[in-house]
């Protein structure tokens, strides 16, 4: 079968699965992401060999696809998150900073001492596996802006922020491997990669989101024939916020998330002024973005299945994945949330729902694209893909029943 026919079939199958996931297949006893992963395994090297993709030779393609999926999901998360400094500082910010740092440290120590990795490779492994995933975590995030549940708010804010706050550690790992300039005494890493890129990304995204939302609403109110095409507005918002951040050497992930929160903030202001146009705009953009995200989720989980078949080994991968999910994640979460005011049940569920997914795959492809050596690439790929697969199979299948039980027991508040 020629390559054009194969890709046509695969693209058609992705759209078909995305459509069926909203209807006939929704009530199956197994989650849709788990089915997507199995499809990837079936069409990859372990099955029909219709799609053969390699993390090394196809790193740029994988990087671009995963980056787009993460950006779309980050905007959706930002649009759903009610902006409140008191709420953000209680759980999302500690999770994206304290828990993130502890997770990188814990995984790096495991890699350095147990796997005998060079320090740079160990730090890189920690940075790649540290962020929770906004793409696959839709079921555990806030369902709408009025959702004030501390559990969902914490998980949404964490996933939105830590895909950006992981970047300094990725750059640190690459720098220790000699693949990125850290500067004398690490000054460049601290000043540019850590401080400026984080603050600049958040600030740039906030400004872009606020300005575009005000401009759009003003045009809809006062300009003739100014009906906004929300599909194009969504793509434009992602492109401008991401591009502006990259132009000033800041993190685009944080910028896109911040732009979504800024639009949400503007909608709250307009709602207080008894004007619901901004609120309707937010709902339309969020709905369109969610549709884009569902399509990308299907494609990238199938892709993950193909990659897993190419890079999985039975030696170290599984126990390292379990250590990350069952030991490092709970410890880092409980330390970060010690003074958060979050209940014990909610802390336990936040610790459990540390979903790893497309964000980690993006960082892996990004690092490989920086000329990571073959041995390190193969080792890190096996560990990262196995962790993603285990997290996906466990979390996607138990999230709905666990959260239903959580709601029934009156833990939501």
C-alpha positions as YAML, in Angstrom:
chain: A
units: angstrom
residues:
- id: 1
  name: UNK
  ca: [0.00, 0.00, 0.00]
- id: 2
  name: UNK
  ca: [1.45, 3.39, -0.95]
- id: 3
  name: UNK
  ca: [2.17, 6.12, 1.58]
- id: 4
  name: UNK
  ca: [-0.61, 8.46, 0.41]
- id: 5
  name: UNK
  ca: [-3.23, 5.74, 0.85]
- id: 6
  name: UNK
  ca: [-1.94, 4.88, 4.33]
- id: 7
  name: UNK
  ca: [-2.01, 8.49, 5.51]
- id: 8
  name: UNK
  ca: [-5.47, 9.04, 4.01]
- id: 9
  name: UNK
  ca: [-6.79, 6.02, 5.88]
- id: 10
  name: UNK
  ca: [-5.14, 7.09, 9.12]
- id: 11
  name: UNK
  ca: [-6.40, 10.67, 8.96]
- id: 12
  name: UNK
  ca: [-9.91, 9.46, 8.13]
- id: 13
  name: UNK
  ca: [-9.79, 6.99, 11.01]
- id: 14
  name: UNK
  ca: [-8.72, 9.73, 13.42]
- id: 15
  name: UNK
  ca: [-11.71, 11.93, 12.51]
- id: 16
  name: UNK
  ca: [-14.05, 8.93, 12.67]
- id: 17
  name: UNK
  ca: [-12.81, 7.93, 16.13]
- id: 18
  name: UNK
  ca: [-13.11, 11.52, 17.35]
- id: 19
  name: UNK
  ca: [-16.72, 11.57, 16.14]
- id: 20
  name: UNK
  ca: [-17.64, 8.19, 17.62]
- id: 21
  name: UNK
  ca: [-16.05, 9.12, 20.95]
- id: 22
  name: UNK
  ca: [-18.77, 11.74, 21.41]
- id: 23
  name: UNK
  ca: [-21.61, 9.31, 20.82]
- id: 24
  name: UNK
  ca: [-21.82, 5.54, 20.29]
- id: 25
  name: UNK
  ca: [-18.52, 4.68, 22.00]
- id: 26
  name: UNK
  ca: [-18.92, 6.99, 24.96]
- id: 27
  name: UNK
  ca: [-20.40, 4.40, 27.33]
- id: 28
  name: UNK
  ca: [-17.95, 1.58, 26.70]
- id: 29
  name: UNK
  ca: [-16.41, 0.04, 29.85]
- id: 30
  name: UNK
  ca: [-12.94, 1.04, 28.60]
- id: 31
  name: UNK
  ca: [-11.93, 4.66, 28.09]
- id: 32
  name: UNK
  ca: [-11.50, 6.15, 24.64]
- id: 33
  name: UNK
  ca: [-7.82, 7.12, 25.18]
- id: 34
  name: UNK
  ca: [-7.10, 3.48, 26.05]
- id: 35
  name: UNK
  ca: [-8.75, 2.43, 22.77]
- id: 36
  name: UNK
  ca: [-6.71, 5.01, 20.85]
- id: 37
  name: UNK
  ca: [-3.52, 3.64, 22.41]
- id: 38
  name: UNK
  ca: [-4.45, 0.08, 21.41]
- id: 39
  name: UNK
  ca: [-5.15, 1.27, 17.86]
- id: 40
  name: UNK
  ca: [-1.67, 2.76, 17.78]
- id: 41
  name: UNK
  ca: [-0.15, -0.51, 18.96]
- id: 42
  name: UNK
  ca: [-2.15, -2.41, 16.33]
- id: 43
  name: UNK
  ca: [-1.09, -0.29, 13.37]
- id: 44
  name: UNK
  ca: [2.51, 0.07, 14.53]
- id: 45
  name: UNK
  ca: [5.47, -2.34, 14.53]
- id: 46
  name: UNK
  ca: [3.73, -4.77, 16.92]
- id: 47
  name: UNK
  ca: [0.80, -5.20, 14.54]
- id: 48
  name: UNK
  ca: [0.11, -4.30, 10.94]
- id: 49
  name: UNK
  ca: [3.17, -2.05, 10.52]
- id: 50
  name: UNK
  ca: [1.08, 0.53, 8.67]
- id: 51
  name: UNK
  ca: [2.74, 3.37, 10.53]
- id: 52
  name: UNK
  ca: [6.40, 3.26, 11.47]
- id: 53
  name: UNK
  ca: [7.59, 6.34, 13.29]
- id: 54
  name: UNK
  ca: [10.80, 6.84, 15.25]
- id: 55
  name: UNK
  ca: [11.47, 9.38, 17.98]
- id: 56
  name: UNK
  ca: [14.94, 10.10, 16.60]
- id: 57
  name: UNK
  ca: [14.35, 10.42, 12.88]
- id: 58
  name: UNK
  ca: [10.86, 11.94, 13.22]
- id: 59
  name: UNK
  ca: [11.53, 14.14, 16.26]
- id: 60
  name: UNK
  ca: [10.65, 17.41, 14.50]
- id: 61
  name: UNK
  ca: [7.29, 16.12, 13.26]
- id: 62
  name: UNK
  ca: [6.44, 14.76, 16.71]
- id: 63
  name: UNK
  ca: [7.55, 18.01, 18.34]
- id: 64
  name: UNK
  ca: [5.31, 20.13, 16.11]
- id: 65
  name: UNK
  ca: [2.23, 17.89, 16.47]
- id: 66
  name: UNK
  ca: [2.52, 17.61, 20.24]
- id: 67
  name: UNK
  ca: [3.25, 21.32, 20.60]
- id: 68
  name: UNK
  ca: [0.05, 22.24, 18.74]
- id: 69
  name: UNK
  ca: [-1.99, 19.85, 20.90]
- id: 70
  name: UNK
  ca: [-0.55, 21.26, 24.12]
- id: 71
  name: UNK
  ca: [-1.15, 24.86, 23.00]
- id: 72
  name: UNK
  ca: [-4.79, 24.16, 22.17]
- id: 73
  name: UNK
  ca: [-5.32, 22.43, 25.53]
- id: 74
  name: UNK
  ca: [-3.59, 25.23, 27.45]
- id: 75
  name: UNK
  ca: [-5.88, 27.85, 25.93]
- id: 76
  name: UNK
  ca: [-8.92, 25.74, 26.83]
- id: 77
  name: UNK
  ca: [-7.68, 25.36, 30.42]
- id: 78
  name: UNK
  ca: [-7.09, 29.09, 30.71]
- id: 79
  name: UNK
  ca: [-10.55, 29.94, 29.40]
- id: 80
  name: UNK
  ca: [-12.19, 27.65, 31.97]
- id: 81
  name: UNK
  ca: [-10.17, 28.84, 34.95]
- id: 82
  name: UNK
  ca: [-11.75, 31.63, 36.99]
- id: 83
  name: UNK
  ca: [-8.92, 34.10, 37.72]
- id: 84
  name: UNK
  ca: [-8.49, 34.39, 41.48]
- id: 85
  name: UNK
  ca: [-5.15, 35.10, 43.11]
- id: 86
  name: UNK
  ca: [-6.29, 33.56, 46.40]
- id: 87
  name: UNK
  ca: [-7.22, 30.31, 44.64]
- id: 88
  name: UNK
  ca: [-4.12, 30.24, 42.41]
- id: 89
  name: UNK
  ca: [-1.68, 30.69, 45.28]
- id: 90
  name: UNK
  ca: [-3.29, 27.97, 47.39]
- id: 91
  name: UNK
  ca: [-2.83, 25.06, 45.02]
- id: 92
  name: UNK
  ca: [-2.01, 25.60, 41.30]
- id: 93
  name: UNK
  ca: [1.07, 27.78, 41.90]
- id: 94
  name: UNK
  ca: [2.58, 25.54, 44.65]
- id: 95
  name: UNK
  ca: [1.93, 22.49, 42.46]
- id: 96
  name: UNK
  ca: [3.54, 24.11, 39.41]
- id: 97
  name: UNK
  ca: [6.58, 25.33, 41.36]
- id: 98
  name: UNK
  ca: [7.27, 23.41, 44.57]
- id: 99
  name: UNK
  ca: [5.85, 20.06, 43.43]
- id: 100
  name: UNK
  ca: [7.44, 20.52, 40.00]
- id: 101
  name: UNK
  ca: [10.89, 21.14, 41.49]
- id: 102
  name: UNK
  ca: [10.61, 18.22, 43.92]
- id: 103
  name: UNK
  ca: [9.45, 15.93, 41.11]
- id: 104
  name: UNK
  ca: [12.38, 16.86, 38.89]
- id: 105
  name: UNK
  ca: [14.76, 16.36, 41.82]
- id: 106
  name: UNK
  ca: [13.28, 12.98, 42.79]
- id: 107
  name: UNK
  ca: [13.36, 11.58, 39.27]
- id: 108
  name: UNK
  ca: [16.83, 13.02, 38.64]
- id: 109
  name: UNK
  ca: [18.18, 11.31, 41.77]
- id: 110
  name: UNK
  ca: [16.62, 8.04, 40.63]
- id: 111
  name: UNK
  ca: [18.20, 8.40, 37.20]
- id: 112
  name: UNK
  ca: [21.60, 9.38, 38.56]
- id: 113
  name: UNK
  ca: [21.95, 6.75, 41.30]
- id: 114
  name: UNK
  ca: [19.77, 3.85, 40.12]
- id: 115
  name: UNK
  ca: [20.27, 4.09, 36.36]
- id: 116
  name: UNK
  ca: [23.81, 5.54, 36.40]
- id: 117
  name: UNK
  ca: [22.77, 8.32, 34.03]
- id: 118
  name: UNK
  ca: [24.97, 11.40, 33.61]
- id: 119
  name: UNK
  ca: [23.66, 14.25, 35.76]
- id: 120
  name: UNK
  ca: [22.42, 16.16, 32.71]
- id: 121
  name: UNK
  ca: [20.49, 13.17, 31.37]
- id: 122
  name: UNK
  ca: [19.03, 12.51, 34.84]
- id: 123
  name: UNK
  ca: [17.84, 16.12, 35.17]
- id: 124
  name: UNK
  ca: [16.44, 15.98, 31.65]
- id: 125
  name: UNK
  ca: [14.51, 12.79, 32.46]
- id: 126
  name: UNK
  ca: [13.05, 14.49, 35.53]
- id: 127
  name: UNK
  ca: [12.07, 17.58, 33.56]
- id: 128
  name: UNK
  ca: [10.41, 15.58, 30.79]
- id: 129
  name: UNK
  ca: [8.35, 13.48, 33.22]
- id: 130
  name: UNK
  ca: [7.54, 16.21, 35.75]
- id: 131
  name: UNK
  ca: [4.68, 18.13, 34.08]
- id: 132
  name: UNK
  ca: [1.12, 16.88, 34.28]
- id: 133
  name: UNK
  ca: [-0.75, 16.83, 31.01]
- id: 134
  name: UNK
  ca: [-3.42, 19.32, 29.86]
- id: 135
  name: UNK
  ca: [-4.32, 17.27, 26.77]
- id: 136
  name: UNK
  ca: [-5.36, 14.02, 28.47]
- id: 137
  name: UNK
  ca: [-6.60, 15.57, 31.72]
- id: 138
  name: UNK
  ca: [-9.89, 16.96, 30.41]
- id: 139
  name: UNK
  ca: [-12.02, 14.65, 32.55]
- id: 140
  name: UNK
  ca: [-10.46, 15.89, 35.81]
- id: 141
  name: UNK
  ca: [-10.33, 19.60, 34.99]
- id: 142
  name: UNK
  ca: [-12.94, 22.25, 35.75]
- id: 143
  name: UNK
  ca: [-16.03, 21.64, 33.63]
- id: 144
  name: UNK
  ca: [-17.02, 25.31, 33.28]
- id: 145
  name: UNK
  ca: [-15.92, 28.69, 34.71]
- id: 146
  name: UNK
  ca: [-18.49, 28.47, 37.53]
- id: 147
  name: UNK
  ca: [-16.95, 25.19, 38.75]
- id: 148
  name: UNK
  ca: [-15.32, 26.12, 42.08]
- id: 149
  name: UNK
  ca: [-14.26, 22.65, 43.19]
- id: 150
  name: UNK
  ca: [-10.77, 22.84, 44.73]
- id: 151
  name: UNK
  ca: [-9.72, 19.49, 43.28]
- id: 152
  name: UNK
  ca: [-10.59, 20.32, 39.68]
- id: 153
  name: UNK
  ca: [-9.32, 23.90, 40.03]
- id: 154
  name: UNK
  ca: [-5.96, 22.69, 41.34]
- id: 155
  name: UNK
  ca: [-5.52, 20.09, 38.58]
- id: 156
  name: UNK
  ca: [-6.53, 22.55, 35.84]
- id: 157
  name: UNK
  ca: [-4.25, 25.31, 37.07]
- id: 158
  name: UNK
  ca: [-1.36, 22.92, 37.60]
- id: 159
  name: UNK
  ca: [-1.61, 21.45, 34.10]
- id: 160
  name: UNK
  ca: [-1.85, 24.95, 32.63]
- id: 161
  name: UNK
  ca: [1.19, 26.28, 34.45]
- id: 162
  name: UNK
  ca: [3.60, 23.39, 34.77]
- id: 163
  name: UNK
  ca: [3.92, 22.67, 31.07]
- id: 164
  name: UNK
  ca: [5.68, 26.03, 31.03]
- id: 165
  name: UNK
  ca: [7.50, 25.86, 34.35]
- id: 166
  name: UNK
  ca: [9.09, 22.55, 33.31]
- id: 167
  name: UNK
  ca: [10.95, 24.28, 30.49]
- id: 168
  name: UNK
  ca: [13.76, 25.79, 32.64]
- id: 169
  name: UNK
  ca: [14.60, 22.31, 33.92]
- id: 170
  name: UNK
  ca: [14.62, 20.91, 30.38]
- id: 171
  name: UNK
  ca: [17.08, 23.63, 29.39]
- id: 172
  name: UNK
  ca: [19.16, 22.91, 32.51]
- id: 173
  name: UNK
  ca: [19.39, 19.23, 31.62]
- id: 174
  name: UNK
  ca: [20.37, 20.05, 28.05]
- id: 175
  name: UNK
  ca: [22.93, 22.54, 29.33]
- id: 176
  name: UNK
  ca: [24.53, 19.99, 31.63]
- id: 177
  name: UNK
  ca: [24.82, 17.69, 28.61]
- id: 178
  name: UNK
  ca: [26.56, 20.45, 26.65]
- id: 179
  name: UNK
  ca: [23.59, 21.02, 24.32]
- id: 180
  name: UNK
  ca: [22.57, 24.46, 25.62]
- id: 181
  name: UNK
  ca: [24.50, 27.48, 26.87]
- id: 182
  name: UNK
  ca: [23.98, 27.93, 30.62]
- id: 183
  name: UNK
  ca: [26.39, 30.87, 30.90]
- id: 184
  name: UNK
  ca: [29.24, 31.32, 33.38]
- id: 185
  name: UNK
  ca: [28.06, 30.20, 36.78]
- id: 186
  name: UNK
  ca: [24.70, 29.36, 35.19]
- id: 187
  name: UNK
  ca: [23.85, 33.08, 35.01]
- id: 188
  name: UNK
  ca: [22.21, 32.78, 31.61]
- id: 189
  name: UNK
  ca: [20.08, 29.86, 32.70]
- id: 190
  name: UNK
  ca: [18.93, 31.65, 35.85]
- id: 191
  name: UNK
  ca: [18.37, 35.09, 34.33]
- id: 192
  name: UNK
  ca: [16.99, 34.13, 30.91]
- id: 193
  name: UNK
  ca: [15.70, 30.53, 30.99]
- id: 194
  name: UNK
  ca: [14.24, 30.70, 34.50]
- id: 195
  name: UNK
  ca: [13.32, 34.25, 35.50]
- id: 196
  name: UNK
  ca: [12.78, 36.17, 32.28]
- id: 197
  name: UNK
  ca: [11.24, 33.42, 30.15]
- id: 198
  name: UNK
  ca: [8.66, 32.55, 32.84]
- id: 199
  name: UNK
  ca: [7.69, 36.11, 33.79]
- id: 200
  name: UNK
  ca: [7.86, 37.30, 30.18]
- id: 201
  name: UNK
  ca: [5.67, 34.45, 28.96]
- id: 202
  name: UNK
  ca: [2.95, 35.06, 31.54]
- id: 203
  name: UNK
  ca: [3.03, 38.84, 31.07]
- id: 204
  name: UNK
  ca: [3.07, 38.68, 27.28]
- id: 205
  name: UNK
  ca: [0.19, 36.20, 27.14]
- id: 206
  name: UNK
  ca: [-1.90, 38.23, 29.58]
- id: 207
  name: UNK
  ca: [-1.47, 41.42, 27.55]
- id: 208
  name: UNK
  ca: [-2.27, 39.69, 24.25]
- id: 209
  name: UNK
  ca: [-5.35, 37.95, 25.64]
- id: 210
  name: UNK
  ca: [-6.71, 41.07, 27.31]
- id: 211
  name: UNK
  ca: [-6.14, 43.33, 24.30]
- id: 212
  name: UNK
  ca: [-7.61, 40.88, 21.78]
- id: 213
  name: UNK
  ca: [-10.68, 40.20, 23.92]
- id: 214
  name: UNK
  ca: [-11.37, 43.92, 24.40]
- id: 215
  name: UNK
  ca: [-10.82, 44.62, 20.71]
- id: 216
  name: UNK
  ca: [-13.09, 41.77, 19.62]
- id: 217
  name: UNK
  ca: [-15.95, 42.80, 21.91]
- id: 218
  name: UNK
  ca: [-15.59, 46.46, 20.92]
- id: 219
  name: UNK
  ca: [-15.79, 45.55, 17.22]
- id: 220
  name: UNK
  ca: [-18.84, 43.34, 17.77]
- id: 221
  name: UNK
  ca: [-20.62, 46.17, 19.57]
- id: 222
  name: UNK
  ca: [-19.77, 49.19, 17.50]
- id: 223
  name: UNK
  ca: [-18.45, 48.19, 14.07]
- id: 224
  name: UNK
  ca: [-20.75, 47.27, 11.22]
- id: 225
  name: UNK
  ca: [-20.47, 43.73, 9.85]
- id: 226
  name: UNK
  ca: [-17.95, 42.82, 12.54]
- id: 227
  name: UNK
  ca: [-19.24, 39.38, 13.48]
- id: 228
  name: UNK
  ca: [-16.26, 37.41, 14.75]
- id: 229
  name: UNK
  ca: [-15.37, 34.03, 13.33]
- id: 230
  name: UNK
  ca: [-14.53, 32.24, 16.56]
- id: 231
  name: UNK
  ca: [-12.60, 29.45, 14.80]
- id: 232
  name: UNK
  ca: [-10.19, 31.96, 13.27]
- id: 233
  name: UNK
  ca: [-10.12, 33.98, 16.49]
- id: 234
  name: UNK
  ca: [-9.01, 30.89, 18.39]
- id: 235
  name: UNK
  ca: [-6.18, 30.14, 15.98]
- id: 236
  name: UNK
  ca: [-5.20, 33.80, 15.86]
- id: 237
  name: UNK
  ca: [-5.09, 34.09, 19.64]
- id: 238
  name: UNK
  ca: [-2.87, 31.01, 19.97]
- id: 239
  name: UNK
  ca: [-0.59, 32.16, 17.17]
- id: 240
  name: UNK
  ca: [-0.18, 35.75, 18.37]
- id: 241
  name: UNK
  ca: [0.34, 34.95, 22.05]
- id: 242
  name: UNK
  ca: [2.75, 32.12, 21.27]
- id: 243
  name: UNK
  ca: [4.62, 34.07, 18.59]
- id: 244
  name: UNK
  ca: [4.91, 37.21, 20.71]
- id: 245
  name: UNK
  ca: [6.34, 35.21, 23.60]
- id: 246
  name: UNK
  ca: [8.85, 33.44, 21.38]
- id: 247
  name: UNK
  ca: [9.88, 36.78, 19.86]
- id: 248
  name: UNK
  ca: [10.97, 38.06, 23.28]
- id: 249
  name: UNK
  ca: [12.58, 34.70, 24.21]
- id: 250
  name: UNK
  ca: [9.85, 33.77, 26.69]
- id: 251
  name: UNK
  ca: [7.89, 30.54, 27.06]
- id: 252
  name: UNK
  ca: [5.01, 30.25, 24.61]
- id: 253
  name: UNK
  ca: [3.18, 27.61, 26.67]
- id: 254
  name: UNK
  ca: [2.82, 30.00, 29.59]
- id: 255
  name: UNK
  ca: [1.81, 32.81, 27.23]
- id: 256
  name: UNK
  ca: [-1.05, 30.84, 25.65]
- id: 257
  name: UNK
  ca: [-2.35, 29.71, 29.05]
- id: 258
  name: UNK
  ca: [-2.12, 33.27, 30.40]
- id: 259
  name: UNK
  ca: [-3.96, 34.64, 27.36]
- id: 260
  name: UNK
  ca: [-6.85, 32.27, 28.09]
- id: 261
  name: UNK
  ca: [-6.96, 33.35, 31.74]
- id: 262
  name: UNK
  ca: [-6.87, 37.02, 30.65]
- id: 263
  name: UNK
  ca: [-9.89, 36.53, 28.38]
- id: 264
  name: UNK
  ca: [-11.67, 34.79, 31.24]
- id: 265
  name: UNK
  ca: [-10.79, 37.74, 33.50]
- id: 266
  name: UNK
  ca: [-12.18, 40.24, 30.99]
- id: 267
  name: UNK
  ca: [-15.37, 38.19, 30.69]
- id: 268
  name: UNK
  ca: [-15.76, 38.32, 34.49]
- id: 269
  name: UNK
  ca: [-15.42, 42.11, 34.40]
- id: 270
  name: UNK
  ca: [-18.02, 42.42, 31.65]
- id: 271
  name: UNK
  ca: [-20.35, 40.04, 33.47]
- id: 272
  name: UNK
  ca: [-20.18, 42.30, 36.52]
- id: 273
  name: UNK
  ca: [-21.23, 45.14, 34.22]
- id: 274
  name: UNK
  ca: [-24.32, 43.13, 33.15]
- id: 275
  name: UNK
  ca: [-22.98, 42.48, 29.65]
- id: 276
  name: UNK
  ca: [-22.77, 38.87, 28.54]
- id: 277
  name: UNK
  ca: [-21.16, 39.34, 25.10]
- id: 278
  name: UNK
  ca: [-17.69, 38.59, 26.47]
- id: 279
  name: UNK
  ca: [-19.03, 35.54, 28.30]
- id: 280
  name: UNK
  ca: [-20.63, 34.21, 25.13]
- id: 281
  name: UNK
  ca: [-17.38, 34.76, 23.25]
- id: 282
  name: UNK
  ca: [-15.45, 32.79, 25.86]
- id: 283
  name: UNK
  ca: [-17.91, 29.90, 25.68]
- id: 284
  name: UNK
  ca: [-17.75, 29.76, 21.88]
- id: 285
  name: UNK
  ca: [-13.96, 29.89, 21.75]
- id: 286
  name: UNK
  ca: [-13.65, 27.29, 24.52]
- id: 287
  name: UNK
  ca: [-16.08, 24.97, 22.73]
- id: 288
  name: UNK
  ca: [-14.25, 25.26, 19.41]
- id: 289
  name: UNK
  ca: [-10.91, 24.77, 21.14]
- id: 290
  name: UNK
  ca: [-12.19, 21.66, 22.88]
- id: 291
  name: UNK
  ca: [-13.20, 20.16, 19.53]
- id: 292
  name: UNK
  ca: [-9.74, 20.84, 18.11]
- id: 293
  name: UNK
  ca: [-8.25, 19.28, 21.22]
- id: 294
  name: UNK
  ca: [-10.31, 16.10, 20.94]
- id: 295
  name: UNK
  ca: [-9.16, 15.54, 17.35]
- id: 296
  name: UNK
  ca: [-5.53, 16.12, 18.29]
- id: 297
  name: UNK
  ca: [-5.89, 13.82, 21.31]
- id: 298
  name: UNK
  ca: [-6.99, 10.93, 19.09]
- id: 299
  name: UNK
  ca: [-4.12, 11.46, 16.66]
- id: 300
  name: UNK
  ca: [-1.43, 11.80, 19.30]
- id: 301
  name: UNK
  ca: [-2.49, 8.92, 21.52]
- id: 302
  name: UNK
  ca: [-2.51, 6.69, 18.42]
- id: 303
  name: UNK
  ca: [0.95, 8.06, 17.65]
- id: 304
  name: UNK
  ca: [2.05, 7.28, 21.22]
- id: 305
  name: UNK
  ca: [0.95, 3.67, 20.73]
- id: 306
  name: UNK
  ca: [3.09, 3.41, 17.59]
- id: 307
  name: UNK
  ca: [6.09, 4.92, 19.36]
- id: 308
  name: UNK
  ca: [5.64, 2.68, 22.39]
- id: 309
  name: UNK
  ca: [5.86, -0.38, 20.17]
- id: 310
  name: UNK
  ca: [9.15, 0.92, 18.77]
- id: 311
  name: UNK
  ca: [10.87, 1.91, 22.02]
- id: 312
  name: UNK
  ca: [9.44, -0.11, 24.91]
- id: 313
  name: UNK
  ca: [11.67, -2.53, 26.84]
- id: 314
  name: UNK
  ca: [10.70, -4.79, 29.73]
- id: 315
  name: UNK
  ca: [13.83, -4.15, 31.80]
- id: 316
  name: UNK
  ca: [13.65, -0.82, 33.66]
- id: 317
  name: UNK
  ca: [10.78, 1.09, 32.17]
- id: 318
  name: UNK
  ca: [7.81, -0.24, 34.12]
- id: 319
  name: UNK
  ca: [9.19, 0.07, 37.67]
- id: 320
  name: UNK
  ca: [10.55, 3.56, 37.00]
- id: 321
  name: UNK
  ca: [7.13, 4.60, 35.69]
- id: 322
  name: UNK
  ca: [5.46, 3.23, 38.82]
- id: 323
  name: UNK
  ca: [8.01, 4.98, 41.03]
- id: 324
  name: UNK
  ca: [7.27, 8.31, 39.34]
- id: 325
  name: UNK
  ca: [3.48, 7.94, 39.57]
- id: 326
  name: UNK
  ca: [3.14, 6.17, 42.93]
- id: 327
  name: UNK
  ca: [6.02, 7.60, 44.99]
- id: 328
  name: UNK
  ca: [7.42, 10.84, 43.60]
- id: 329
  name: UNK
  ca: [4.07, 12.37, 42.65]
- id: 330
  name: UNK
  ca: [2.33, 11.82, 46.03]
- id: 331
  name: UNK
  ca: [5.31, 13.01, 48.08]
- id: 332
  name: UNK
  ca: [5.82, 16.17, 46.03]
- id: 333
  name: UNK
  ca: [2.08, 16.92, 46.07]
- id: 334
  name: UNK
  ca: [1.70, 16.60, 49.84]
- id: 335
  name: UNK
  ca: [4.75, 18.78, 50.48]
- id: 336
  name: UNK
  ca: [3.52, 21.47, 48.06]
- id: 337
  name: UNK
  ca: [0.00, 21.53, 49.55]
- id: 338
  name: UNK
  ca: [0.87, 21.42, 53.25]
- id: 339
  name: UNK
  ca: [-0.59, 24.89, 53.91]
- id: 340
  name: UNK
  ca: [-3.07, 25.04, 51.06]
- id: 341
  name: UNK
  ca: [-6.36, 24.59, 52.88]
- id: 342
  name: UNK
  ca: [-7.15, 21.66, 50.58]
- id: 343
  name: UNK
  ca: [-8.81, 18.72, 52.35]
- id: 344
  name: UNK
  ca: [-7.06, 15.39, 52.88]
- id: 345
  name: UNK
  ca: [-9.32, 13.65, 50.36]
- id: 346
  name: UNK
  ca: [-8.63, 16.32, 47.77]
- id: 347
  name: UNK
  ca: [-4.88, 16.15, 48.38]
- id: 348
  name: UNK
  ca: [-4.99, 12.40, 47.88]
- id: 349
  name: UNK
  ca: [-6.88, 12.73, 44.61]
- id: 350
  name: UNK
  ca: [-4.60, 15.51, 43.37]
- id: 351
  name: UNK
  ca: [-1.64, 13.26, 44.14]
- id: 352
  name: UNK
  ca: [-3.28, 10.36, 42.30]
- id: 353
  name: UNK
  ca: [-4.32, 12.32, 39.20]
- id: 354
  name: UNK
  ca: [-0.80, 13.31, 38.20]
- id: 355
  name: UNK
  ca: [-1.52, 12.42, 34.58]
- id: 356
  name: UNK
  ca: [1.47, 12.18, 32.24]
- id: 357
  name: UNK
  ca: [0.88, 12.46, 28.53]
- id: 358
  name: UNK
  ca: [1.39, 14.58, 25.44]
- id: 359
  name: UNK
  ca: [3.33, 17.32, 27.25]
- id: 360
  name: UNK
  ca: [6.02, 14.81, 28.23]
- id: 361
  name: UNK
  ca: [6.11, 13.50, 24.67]
- id: 362
  name: UNK
  ca: [6.65, 17.07, 23.44]
- id: 363
  name: UNK
  ca: [9.58, 17.66, 25.78]
- id: 364
  name: UNK
  ca: [11.10, 14.32, 24.79]
- id: 365
  name: UNK
  ca: [10.91, 15.19, 21.09]
- id: 366
  name: UNK
  ca: [12.24, 18.69, 21.80]
- id: 367
  name: UNK
  ca: [15.26, 17.28, 23.64]
- id: 368
  name: UNK
  ca: [15.93, 14.63, 20.99]
- id: 369
  name: UNK
  ca: [15.87, 17.37, 18.36]
- id: 370
  name: UNK
  ca: [18.75, 19.09, 20.17]
- id: 371
  name: UNK
  ca: [21.09, 16.25, 19.09]
- id: 372
  name: UNK
  ca: [20.70, 14.04, 22.12]
- id: 373
  name: UNK
  ca: [22.92, 10.99, 21.70]
- id: 374
  name: UNK
  ca: [21.38, 7.69, 20.57]
- id: 375
  name: UNK
  ca: [21.90, 5.75, 23.82]
- id: 376
  name: UNK
  ca: [20.33, 8.46, 25.98]
- id: 377
  name: UNK
  ca: [17.52, 8.92, 23.47]
- id: 378
  name: UNK
  ca: [16.64, 5.22, 23.54]
- id: 379
  name: UNK
  ca: [16.75, 4.95, 27.33]
- id: 380
  name: UNK
  ca: [14.71, 8.10, 27.96]
- id: 381
  name: UNK
  ca: [12.21, 7.23, 25.21]
- id: 382
  name: UNK
  ca: [11.43, 3.85, 26.72]
- id: 383
  name: UNK
  ca: [10.92, 5.27, 30.21]
- id: 384
  name: UNK
  ca: [8.86, 8.27, 29.10]
- id: 385
  name: UNK
  ca: [6.60, 6.34, 26.72]
- id: 386
  name: UNK
  ca: [6.01, 3.58, 29.28]
- id: 387
  name: UNK
  ca: [5.12, 6.15, 31.94]
- id: 388
  name: UNK
  ca: [2.69, 7.85, 29.56]
- id: 389
  name: UNK
  ca: [1.07, 4.52, 28.62]
- id: 390
  name: UNK
  ca: [0.64, 3.37, 32.24]
- id: 391
  name: UNK
  ca: [-0.71, 6.76, 33.30]
- id: 392
  name: UNK
  ca: [-3.09, 6.86, 30.35]
- id: 393
  name: UNK
  ca: [-4.46, 3.35, 30.92]
- id: 394
  name: UNK
  ca: [-4.93, 3.86, 34.67]
- id: 395
  name: UNK
  ca: [-6.08, 7.46, 34.90]
- id: 396
  name: UNK
  ca: [-8.37, 7.53, 31.87]
- id: 397
  name: UNK
  ca: [-10.24, 4.42, 33.02]
- id: 398
  name: UNK
  ca: [-10.71, 5.35, 36.68]
- id: 399
  name: UNK
  ca: [-11.15, 9.13, 36.50]
- id: 400
  name: UNK
  ca: [-14.91, 9.12, 35.87]
- id: 401
  name: UNK
  ca: [-15.92, 6.55, 38.55]
- id: 402
  name: UNK
  ca: [-13.54, 8.04, 41.12]
- id: 403
  name: UNK
  ca: [-14.77, 11.59, 40.55]
- id: 404
  name: UNK
  ca: [-18.40, 10.44, 40.59]
- id: 405
  name: UNK
  ca: [-17.79, 8.81, 43.97]
- id: 406
  name: UNK
  ca: [-15.99, 11.94, 45.16]
- id: 407
  name: UNK
  ca: [-19.00, 14.07, 44.17]
- id: 408
  name: UNK
  ca: [-21.56, 11.70, 45.73]
- id: 409
  name: UNK
  ca: [-19.76, 11.72, 49.06]
- id: 410
  name: UNK
  ca: [-20.03, 15.48, 49.21]
- id: 411
  name: UNK
  ca: [-16.30, 16.15, 48.95]
- id: 412
  name: UNK
  ca: [-16.84, 18.83, 46.30]
- id: 413
  name: UNK
  ca: [-16.40, 22.31, 47.69]
...
